[in-house]
Structures are given as C-alpha cells and as structure tokens.
Amino acid sequence: MTKKPKVYALSTCPYCKRTRRFLDEHKVAYDCIEVDLLDDDEQDKALEEVQKLTGRSSFPVVIIGDEIIVGHDEERLKKALKL
C-alpha cells in the first residue's frame, strides 16, 4: 500500500471510533480528519469533499486507494487493506 488511508470522522460518532480502533488494532497508519473539530471554513471544505466523494454526509468515510468505504464495515476494510 503506497498511500495511507484517509479517514473522515466525527469525534463523537461511535462508528467512527470503531473504525479508528479497527485500523489501530491492525497497525494501519492512516490520516484522520475529525470534521466536527475543524474550524468553520475547514469544516465546510471537509463536508464538501465527503459529499463529493460519497453523495451524502455520512461518517465514517475511509478512502483506501480508489475505494471509498462509507460507514463501519470491517469486511470491506479487511479486503481493501488486504488483511
């Protein structure tokens, strides 16, 4: 895997926490953007990016290469990360 996965999450979202925990347990290095903790302009940009990628505003969003996984889905994460 060349690029680190990117995670768009909310700090209070239980599914986001599960996804981050899953990645941590499998020692996957990733970049995490906690959208609700960003300042207003950055938050707007992040929400716009999530909307553009997924067509909705659901969290978490995990980007692994060309694959975009919306929601906490361990099976898809395992497959995309080749775990």
Secondary structure, DSSP 8 states (H G I E B T S, - for coil): --S--EEEE-TT-HHHHHHHHHHHHTT---EEEEGGGS-HHHHHHHHHHHHHHHSS--S-EEEETTEEEES--HHHHHHHHT-
